[in-house]
Amino acid sequence: MESLTPEQEIIKEAVLTHILDNLLRQNGFEPVSYRSRQIIRIFRLSPQELCDLREKELIPAVKKNGAWYYNPSHVLEYLMLEIENGIIE
């Protein structure tokens, strides 16, 4: 079995999260939210890049008990649009 590239791992992680979110919603649960450091690690963003996206309201975020939480599927959607528009590779 071949290993996935880092980009494929990112996509896999986001797709699985999206599926899980949908399953949870169907059963009346809240969608999965990840803390900033988890999003940074999964999507290989810098802390400043994530902060900029949040402050510019390009991705939704919720602050709970002093920590920011993000839905990974929202981050993936934004990054995929950036790729489609040729802004990032």
Stockholm file with secondary structure:
# STOCKHOLM 1.0

chainA/1-89         MESLTPEQEIIKEAVLTHILDNLLRQNGFEPVSYRSRQIIRIFRLSPQELCDLREKELIPAVKKNGAWYYNPSHVLEYLMLEIENGIIE
#=GR chainA/1-89 SS CCCCCHHHHHHHHHHHHHHHHHHHHHTTCCCCCEEHHHHHHHHTCCHHHHHHHHHTTSSCCEEETTEEEECHHHHHHHHHHHHHTTSCC
#=GC SS_cons        CCCCCHHHHHHHHHHHHHHHHHHHHHTTCCCCCEEHHHHHHHHTCCHHHHHHHHHTTSSCCEEETTEEEECHHHHHHHHHHHHHTTSCC
//
